[in-house]
Amino acid sequence: MFFRKSAKSSGKGSNLTAFIDEGSEIEGKFTFTGTVMLNGRFRGEIVSNDTLIIGEKGVVNASIRAGVVTISGEVVGNVMGSERVEIRGSARVFGDVEAPVVVIEEGVLFEGHCRMTKGGPVEAAAPVRDTVVSLKRPG
């Protein structure tokens, strides 16, 4: 009775399917379904259509392609979200970010380019092109 499960449980983003805690170091290609919380160290490539949460203690050196990406830790590499990318609090992101919805909170350190695109599944996403747009300041 104390642990009643809601009848309206949505599978996307509600329950963790994996939790990688501090002290863990992983290298390679990581694919998953569901919601993954990463608070350890990861180097390589992350691919999913679902939700990746990089916690405050997470240190990721990888290219990331997922449905929803929430970053509170450190990411070195490009981040592509088919739905949204949120960079929160004291996060540090060094790389380009691409998603239909991009949220960058106050206090974040972000060095890279931001591109807002139309949404779509990760597998159907076009490869990220290296383009630079020069911005001229008036004056």
N, CA and C atoms as an extended XYZ file, in Angstrom:
417
Properties=species:S:1:pos:R:3:atomname:S:1:resname:S:1:resid:I:1 pbc="F F F"
N         0.805       -1.182        0.000 N   MET     1
C         0.000        0.000        0.000 CA  MET     1
C         0.859        1.262        0.000 C   MET     1
N         2.027        1.233        0.639 N   PHE     2
C         2.882        2.405        0.669 CA  PHE     2
C         3.525        2.676       -0.687 C   PHE     2
N         3.759        1.630       -1.473 N   PHE     3
C         4.442        1.756       -2.757 CA  PHE     3
C         3.479        1.485       -3.892 C   PHE     3
N         2.452        2.271       -4.021 N   ARG     4
C         1.454        2.082       -5.058 CA  ARG     4
C         1.975        2.651       -6.373 C   ARG     4
N         1.869        1.894       -7.434 N   LYS     5
C         2.298        2.328       -8.740 CA  LYS     5
C         1.143        3.010       -9.442 C   LYS     5
N         1.416        4.126      -10.054 N   SER     6
C         0.384        4.881      -10.747 CA  SER     6
C        -0.096        4.123      -11.979 C   SER     6
N        -1.376        4.125      -12.211 N   ALA     7
C        -1.937        3.458      -13.381 CA  ALA     7
C        -1.612        4.229      -14.652 C   ALA     7
N        -1.307        5.534      -14.513 N   LYS     8
C        -0.992        6.363      -15.661 CA  LYS     8
C         0.520        6.521      -15.830 C   LYS     8
N         1.275        5.475      -15.636 N   SER     9
C         2.728        5.544      -15.739 CA  SER     9
C         3.148        5.629      -17.202 C   SER     9
N         3.856        6.711      -17.550 N   SER    10
C         4.358        6.815      -18.918 CA  SER    10
C         5.767        6.251      -18.946 C   SER    10
N         6.088        5.488      -19.948 N   GLY    11
C         7.383        4.844      -20.040 CA  GLY    11
C         8.508        5.792      -20.351 C   GLY    11
N         8.228        6.895      -21.048 N   LYS    12
C         9.288        7.771      -21.499 CA  LYS    12
C         9.657        8.798      -20.441 C   LYS    12
N        10.881        8.709      -19.927 N   GLY    13
C        11.412        9.703      -19.018 CA  GLY    13
C        10.966        9.586      -17.576 C   GLY    13
N        10.171        8.594      -17.210 N   SER    14
C         9.669        8.552      -15.844 CA  SER    14
C        10.538        7.713      -14.922 C   SER    14
N        10.974        6.544      -15.343 N   ASN    15
C        11.760        5.653      -14.490 CA  ASN    15
C        13.123        5.396      -15.104 C   ASN    15
N        14.145        5.317      -14.245 N   LEU    16
C        15.485        5.016      -14.732 CA  LEU    16
C        15.583        3.556      -15.143 C   LEU    16
N        16.186        3.308      -16.300 N   THR    17
C        16.464        1.936      -16.704 CA  THR    17
C        17.909        1.567      -16.375 C   THR    17
N        18.784        2.574      -16.208 N   ALA    18
C        20.167        2.319      -15.810 CA  ALA    18
C        20.698        3.528      -15.061 C   ALA    18
N        21.594        3.265      -14.112 N   PHE    19
C        22.231        4.318      -13.333 CA  PHE    19
C        23.709        3.998      -13.251 C   PHE    19
N        24.532        4.870      -13.790 N   ILE    20
C        25.982        4.685      -13.755 CA  ILE    20
C        26.524        5.726      -12.783 C   ILE    20
N        26.991        5.254      -11.630 N   ASP    21
C        27.340        6.155      -10.538 CA  ASP    21
C        28.818        6.525      -10.545 C   ASP    21
N        29.171        7.450       -9.631 N   GLU    22
C        30.560        7.854       -9.438 CA  GLU    22
C        31.426        6.621       -9.224 C   GLU    22
N        32.668        6.705       -9.662 N   GLY    23
C        33.571        5.576       -9.499 CA  GLY    23
C        33.549        4.640      -10.692 C   GLY    23
N        32.561        4.780      -11.566 N   SER    24
C        32.485        3.959      -12.779 CA  SER    24
C        33.155        4.694      -13.924 C   SER    24
N        33.940        3.955      -14.711 N   GLU    25
C        34.551        4.502      -15.916 CA  GLU    25
C        34.252        3.552      -17.053 C   GLU    25
N        33.650        4.071      -18.115 N   ILE    26
C        33.243        3.246      -19.249 CA  ILE    26
C        33.808        3.864      -20.513 C   ILE    26
N        34.238        3.003      -21.452 N   GLU    27
C        34.752        3.468      -22.728 CA  GLU    27
C        34.148        2.616      -23.832 C   GLU    27
N        33.710        3.287      -24.924 N   GLY    28
C        33.154        2.560      -26.061 CA  GLY    28
C        31.895        3.202      -26.582 C   GLY    28
N        31.039        2.385      -27.215 N   LYS    29
C        29.764        2.858      -27.748 CA  LYS    29
C        28.657        2.364      -26.837 C   LYS    29
N        27.815        3.292      -26.378 N   PHE    30
C        26.742        2.967      -25.444 CA  PHE    30
C        25.408        3.257      -26.121 C   PHE    30
N        24.592        2.221      -26.279 N   THR    31
C        23.237        2.390      -26.797 CA  THR    31
C        22.275        1.885      -25.735 C   THR    31
N        21.094        2.511      -25.648 N   PHE    32
C        20.144        2.115      -24.612 CA  PHE    32
C        18.738        2.529      -25.002 C   PHE    32
N        17.761        1.954      -24.291 N   THR    33
C        16.373        2.402      -24.379 CA  THR    33
C        15.943        2.780      -22.965 C   THR    33
N        14.993        3.676      -22.866 N   GLY    34
C        14.540        4.123      -21.552 CA  GLY    34
C        15.290        5.367      -21.124 C   GLY    34
N        15.476        5.508      -19.822 N   THR    35
C        16.149        6.670      -19.237 CA  THR    35
C        17.396        6.225      -18.503 C   THR    35
N        18.523        6.839      -18.831 N   VAL    36
C        19.798        6.498      -18.202 CA  VAL    36
C        20.341        7.731      -17.490 C   VAL    36
N        20.776        7.518      -16.243 N   MET    37
C        21.431        8.564      -15.448 CA  MET    37
C        22.908        8.217      -15.384 C   MET    37
N        23.758        9.137      -15.826 N   LEU    38
C        25.197        8.893      -15.862 CA  LEU    38
C        25.875        9.877      -14.922 C   LEU    38
N        26.461        9.355      -13.847 N   ASN    39
C        27.180       10.190      -12.889 CA  ASN    39
C        28.654        9.810      -12.829 C   ASN    39
N        29.047        8.869      -13.657 N   GLY    40
C        30.445        8.431      -13.700 CA  GLY    40
C        31.174        9.078      -14.859 C   GLY    40
N        32.228        8.387      -15.322 N   ARG    41
C        33.027        8.879      -16.454 CA  ARG    41
C        32.742        8.003      -17.663 C   ARG    41
N        32.580        8.647      -18.820 N   PHE    42
C        32.329        7.911      -20.055 CA  PHE    42
C        33.127        8.542      -21.181 C   PHE    42
N        33.712        7.674      -22.033 N   ARG    43
C        34.467        8.135      -23.202 CA  ARG    43
C        34.048        7.284      -24.387 C   ARG    43
N        33.648        7.943      -25.489 N   GLY    44
C        33.274        7.200      -26.690 CA  GLY    44
C        32.107        7.831      -27.415 C   GLY    44
N        31.013        7.047      -27.551 N   GLU    45
C        29.832        7.489      -28.288 CA  GLU    45
C        28.581        6.989      -27.582 C   GLU    45
N        27.571        7.850      -27.488 N   ILE    46
C        26.293        7.492      -26.865 CA  ILE    46
C        25.197        7.713      -27.896 C   ILE    46
N        24.370        6.664      -28.135 N   VAL    47
C        23.298        6.744      -29.122 CA  VAL    47
C        22.024        6.151      -28.545 C   VAL    47
N        20.925        6.915      -28.613 N   SER    48
C        19.631        6.429      -28.144 CA  SER    48
C        18.526        7.338      -28.676 C   SER    48
N        17.308        6.830      -28.724 N   ASN    49
C        16.152        7.661      -29.041 CA  ASN    49
C        15.477        8.144      -27.771 C   ASN    49
N        15.982        7.730      -26.622 N   ASP    50
C        15.340        8.020      -25.353 CA  ASP    50
C        16.093        9.087      -24.559 C   ASP    50
N        16.050        9.027      -23.227 N   THR    51
C        16.532       10.111      -22.370 CA  THR    51
C        17.859        9.786      -21.701 C   THR    51
N        18.805       10.712      -21.839 N   LEU    52
C        20.097       10.615      -21.161 CA  LEU    52
C        20.203       11.782      -20.200 C   LEU    52
N        20.500       11.463      -18.933 N   ILE    53
C        20.702       12.484      -17.908 CA  ILE    53
C        22.145       12.372      -17.436 C   ILE    53
N        22.890       13.440      -17.622 N   ILE    54
C        24.272       13.478      -17.136 CA  ILE    54
C        24.243       14.287      -15.846 C   ILE    54
N        24.495       13.591      -14.733 N   GLY    55
C        24.427       14.209      -13.413 CA  GLY    55
C        25.571       15.159      -13.148 C   GLY    55
N        25.516       15.836      -12.009 N   GLU    56
C        26.522       16.828      -11.637 CA  GLU    56
C        27.925       16.238      -11.567 C   GLU    56
N        28.049       14.966      -11.215 N   LYS    57
C        29.355       14.321      -11.104 CA  LYS    57
C        29.775       13.641      -12.409 C   LYS    57
N        28.910       13.650      -13.420 N   GLY    58
C        29.200       12.992      -14.696 CA  GLY    58
C        30.235       13.754      -15.502 C   GLY    58
N        31.182       13.002      -16.081 N   VAL    59
C        32.194       13.567      -16.972 CA  VAL    59
C        32.165       12.725      -18.243 C   VAL    59
N        31.726       13.329      -19.340 N   VAL    60
C        31.525       12.601      -20.590 CA  VAL    60
C        32.384       13.235      -21.670 C   VAL    60
N        33.207       12.402      -22.304 N   ASN    61
C        34.006       12.821      -23.451 CA  ASN    61
C        33.526       11.978      -24.611 C   ASN    61
N        32.456       12.446      -25.290 N   ALA    62
C        31.811       11.610      -26.303 CA  ALA    62
C        30.920       12.443      -27.195 C   ALA    62
N        30.601       11.881      -28.356 N   SER    63
C        29.526       12.454      -29.162 CA  SER    63
C        28.235       11.815      -28.651 C   SER    63
N        27.221       12.644      -28.487 N   ILE    64
C        25.955       12.180      -27.906 CA  ILE    64
C        24.836       12.442      -28.903 C   ILE    64
N        24.042       11.397      -29.192 N   ARG    65
C        22.826       11.524      -29.997 CA  ARG    65
C        21.729       10.797      -29.237 C   ARG    65
N        20.740       11.555      -28.773 N   ALA    66
C        19.649       10.949      -28.011 CA  ALA    66
C        18.385       11.778      -28.220 C   ALA    66
N        17.265       11.251      -27.741 N   GLY    67
C        16.006       11.973      -27.845 CA  GLY    67
C        16.020       13.212      -26.980 C   GLY    67
N        16.228       13.019      -25.675 N   VAL    68
C        16.301       14.108      -24.707 CA  VAL    68
C        17.625       13.979      -23.965 C   VAL    68
N        18.369       15.065      -23.892 N   VAL    69
C        19.644       15.074      -23.166 CA  VAL    69
C        19.580       16.184      -22.126 C   VAL    69
N        19.805       15.814      -20.867 N   THR    70
C        19.860       16.779      -19.778 CA  THR    70
C        21.256       16.719      -19.180 C   THR    70
N        21.940       17.856      -19.150 N   ILE    71
C        23.333       17.894      -18.703 CA  ILE    71
C        23.453       18.778      -17.471 C   ILE    71
N        23.991       18.196      -16.394 N   SER    72
C        24.317       18.960      -15.200 CA  SER    72
C        25.802       18.852      -14.886 C   SER    72
N        26.503       17.950      -15.562 N   GLY    73
C        27.932       17.726      -15.339 CA  GLY    73
C        28.759       18.307      -16.466 C   GLY    73
N        29.799       17.571      -16.879 N   GLU    74
C        30.715       18.048      -17.913 CA  GLU    74
C        30.625       17.174      -19.158 C   GLU    74
N        30.534       17.820      -20.315 N   VAL    75
C        30.523       17.112      -21.598 CA  VAL    75
C        31.539       17.766      -22.520 C   VAL    75
N        32.420       16.939      -23.083 N   VAL    76
C        33.334       17.383      -24.125 CA  VAL    76
C        32.959       16.575      -25.361 C   VAL    76
N        32.347       17.242      -26.334 N   GLY    77
C        31.890       16.571      -27.548 CA  GLY    77
C        30.568       17.166      -27.991 C   GLY    77
N        30.161       16.822      -29.199 N   ASN    78
C        28.920       17.354      -29.754 CA  ASN    78
C        27.714       16.628      -29.188 C   ASN    78
N        26.631       17.383      -28.967 N   VAL    79
C        25.402       16.846      -28.384 CA  VAL    79
C        24.259       17.110      -29.361 C   VAL    79
N        23.574       16.038      -29.767 N   MET    80
C        22.433       16.184      -30.653 CA  MET    80
C        21.214       15.535      -30.021 C   MET    80
N        20.159       16.314      -29.832 N   GLY    81
C        18.921       15.794      -29.279 CA  GLY    81
C        17.829       15.856      -30.335 C   GLY    81
N        17.130       14.750      -30.555 N   SER    82
C        16.056       14.778      -31.551 CA  SER    82
C        14.824       15.492      -31.001 C   SER    82
N        14.703       15.612      -29.663 N   GLU    83
C        13.582       16.329      -29.047 CA  GLU    83
C        14.042       17.602      -28.345 C   GLU    83
N        15.023       17.469      -27.421 N   ARG    84
C        15.487       18.637      -26.672 CA  ARG    84
C        16.817       18.363      -25.991 C   ARG    84
N        17.539       19.452      -25.714 N   VAL    85
C        18.767       19.412      -24.923 CA  VAL    85
C        18.625       20.481      -23.849 C   VAL    85
N        18.847       20.080      -22.591 N   GLU    86
C        18.821       21.021      -21.475 CA  GLU    86
C        20.192       21.017      -20.811 C   GLU    86
N        20.757       22.207      -20.649 N   ILE    87
C        22.043       22.362      -19.972 CA  ILE    87
C        21.751       23.165      -18.712 C   ILE    87
N        21.984       22.534      -17.567 N   ARG    88
C        21.500       23.088      -16.298 CA  ARG    88
C        22.612       23.483      -15.332 C   ARG    88
N        22.256       24.424      -14.472 N   GLY    89
C        23.058       24.780      -13.302 CA  GLY    89
C        24.515       25.060      -13.562 C   GLY    89
N        25.370       24.223      -12.995 N   SER    90
C        26.815       24.427      -13.110 CA  SER    90
C        27.423       23.524      -14.173 C   SER    90
N        26.646       23.145      -15.180 N   ALA    91
C        27.145       22.269      -16.252 CA  ALA    91
C        28.241       22.964      -17.047 C   ALA    91
N        29.116       22.133      -17.633 N   ARG    92
C        30.177       22.609      -18.504 CA  ARG    92
C        30.094       21.809      -19.794 C   ARG    92
N        29.870       22.497      -20.917 N   VAL    93
C        29.736       21.834      -22.214 CA  VAL    93
C        30.718       22.470      -23.179 C   VAL    93
N        31.583       21.624      -23.762 N   PHE    94
C        32.578       22.057      -24.732 CA  PHE    94
C        32.315       21.292      -26.026 C   PHE    94
N        31.499       21.875      -26.893 N   GLY    95
C        31.128       21.226      -28.143 CA  GLY    95
C        29.847       21.840      -28.662 C   GLY    95
N        29.451       21.413      -29.848 N   ASP    96
C        28.254       21.955      -30.470 CA  ASP    96
C        27.004       21.251      -29.969 C   ASP    96
N        25.911       22.006      -29.879 N   VAL    97
C        24.627       21.482      -29.415 CA  VAL    97
C        23.607       21.696      -30.530 C   VAL    97
N        22.832       20.646      -30.814 N   GLU    98
C        21.824       20.724      -31.868 CA  GLU    98
C        20.561       20.010      -31.418 C   GLU    98
N        19.408       20.706      -31.488 N   ALA    99
C        18.119       20.130      -31.104 CA  ALA    99
C        17.012       21.103      -31.491 C   ALA    99
N        15.768       20.609      -31.586 N   PRO   100
C        14.651       21.517      -31.844 CA  PRO   100
C        14.392       22.467      -30.672 C   PRO   100
N        14.653       22.007      -29.445 N   VAL   101
C        14.490       22.824      -28.245 CA  VAL   101
C        15.798       22.768      -27.473 C   VAL   101
N        16.374       23.935      -27.203 N   VAL   102
C        17.620       24.014      -26.435 CA  VAL   102
C        17.381       24.947      -25.255 C   VAL   102
N        17.665       24.448      -24.041 N   VAL   103
C        17.514       25.239      -22.820 CA  VAL   103
C        18.885       25.345      -22.162 C   VAL   103
N        19.347       26.568      -21.968 N   ILE   104
C        20.632       26.792      -21.301 CA  ILE   104
C        20.364       27.699      -20.114 C   ILE   104
N        20.557       27.164      -18.914 N   GLU   105
C        20.284       27.933      -17.705 CA  GLU   105
C        21.430       28.888      -17.383 C   GLU   105
N        21.118       29.863      -16.552 N   GLU   106
C        22.112       30.808      -16.066 CA  GLU   106
C        23.162       30.058      -15.244 C   GLU   106
N        24.429       30.435      -15.411 N   GLY   107
C        25.504       29.819      -14.648 CA  GLY   107
C        26.230       28.711      -15.384 C   GLY   107
N        25.718       28.324      -16.534 N   VAL   108
C        26.316       27.265      -17.340 CA  VAL   108
C        27.539       27.797      -18.068 C   VAL   108
N        28.556       26.933      -18.243 N   LEU   109
C        29.696       27.252      -19.086 CA  LEU   109
C        29.508       26.487      -20.384 C   LEU   109
N        29.311       27.199      -21.493 N   PHE   110
C        29.062       26.572      -22.798 CA  PHE   110
C        29.997       27.193      -23.816 C   PHE   110
N        30.869       26.362      -24.394 N   GLU   111
C        31.770       26.809      -25.451 CA  GLU   111
C        31.508       25.942      -26.669 C   GLU   111
N        30.874       26.534      -27.669 N   GLY   112
C        30.544       25.805      -28.887 CA  GLY   112
C        29.470       26.552      -29.643 C   GLY   112
N        28.912       25.885      -30.640 N   HIS   113
C        27.838       26.459      -31.439 CA  HIS   113
C        26.528       25.797      -31.048 C   HIS   113
N        25.447       26.559      -31.186 N   CYS   114
C        24.115       26.050      -30.895 CA  CYS   114
C        23.284       26.151      -32.167 C   CYS   114
N        22.611       25.054      -32.516 N   ARG   115
C        21.778       25.044      -33.712 CA  ARG   115
C        20.435       24.425      -33.367 C   ARG   115
N        19.369       25.157      -33.666 N   MET   116
C        18.029       24.642      -33.409 CA  MET   116
C        17.475       24.101      -34.725 C   MET   116
N        17.013       22.841      -34.692 N   THR   117
C        16.603       22.126      -35.896 CA  THR   117
C        15.203       21.570      -35.741 C   THR   117
N        14.696       20.985      -36.809 N   LYS   118
C        13.439       20.247      -36.720 CA  LYS   118
C        13.720       18.904      -36.067 C   LYS   118
N        12.750       18.389      -35.325 N   GLY   119
C        12.919       17.118      -34.622 CA  GLY   119
C        12.792       15.926      -35.557 C   GLY   119
N        13.249       14.778      -35.079 N   GLY   120
C        13.174       13.526      -35.810 CA  GLY   120
C        13.921       12.457      -35.055 C   GLY   120
N        13.680       11.180      -35.373 N   PRO   121
C        14.378       10.106      -34.670 CA  PRO   121
C        15.882       10.165      -34.915 C   PRO   121
N        16.647        9.658      -33.953 N   VAL   122
C        18.103        9.715      -34.009 CA  VAL   122
C        18.651        9.026      -35.251 C   VAL   122
N        18.126        7.850      -35.620 N   GLU   123
C        18.649        7.116      -36.766 CA  GLU   123
C        18.462        7.883      -38.066 C   GLU   123
N        17.404        8.677      -38.171 N   ALA   124
C        17.110        9.397      -39.405 CA  ALA   124
C        17.801       10.751      -39.459 C   ALA   124
N        18.512       11.104      -38.414 N   ALA   125
C        19.132       12.420      -38.353 CA  ALA   125
C        20.271       12.528      -39.354 C   ALA   125
N        20.354       13.690      -39.960 N   ALA   126
C        21.432       13.945      -40.906 CA  ALA   126
C        22.734       14.155      -40.140 C   ALA   126
N        23.866       13.826      -40.750 N   PRO   127
C        25.138       14.037      -40.051 CA  PRO   127
C        25.372       15.521      -39.797 C   PRO   127
N        26.021       15.798      -38.690 N   VAL   128
C        26.305       17.182      -38.327 CA  VAL   128
C        27.369       17.712      -39.271 C   VAL   128
N        27.076       18.872      -39.881 N   ARG   129
C        28.024       19.487      -40.802 CA  ARG   129
C        28.831       20.531      -40.051 C   ARG   129
N        30.096       20.613      -40.381 N   ASP   130
C        30.939       21.634      -39.778 CA  ASP   130
C        30.789       22.913      -40.583 C   ASP   130
N        29.983       23.824      -40.113 N   THR   131
C        29.801       25.103      -40.774 CA  THR   131
C        30.011       26.206      -39.754 C   THR   131
N        30.565       27.285      -40.215 N   VAL   132
C        30.796       28.423      -39.356 CA  VAL   132
C        30.091       29.620      -39.976 C   VAL   132
N        29.305       30.292      -39.189 N   VAL   133
C        28.618       31.494      -39.646 CA  VAL   133
C        29.272       32.674      -38.952 C   VAL   133
N        29.789       33.594      -39.753 N   SER   134
C        30.441       34.755      -39.136 CA  SER   134
C        29.387       35.781      -38.763 C   SER   134
N        29.505       36.295      -37.578 N   LEU   135
C        28.573       37.293      -37.074 CA  LEU   135
C        29.317       38.621      -37.010 C   LEU   135
N        28.736       39.637      -37.623 N   LYS   136
C        29.362       40.961      -37.603 CA  LYS   136
C        28.662       41.812      -36.568 C   LYS   136
N        29.443       42.422      -35.725 N   ARG   137
C        28.908       43.330      -34.721 CA  ARG   137
C        28.801       44.728      -35.314 C   ARG   137
N        27.707       45.407      -35.024 N   PRO   138
C        27.588       46.779      -35.539 CA  PRO   138
C        28.633       47.683      -34.877 C   PRO   138
N        29.127       48.612      -35.638 N   GLY   139
C        30.006       49.579      -35.008 CA  GLY   139
C        31.268       49.687      -35.662 C   GLY   139
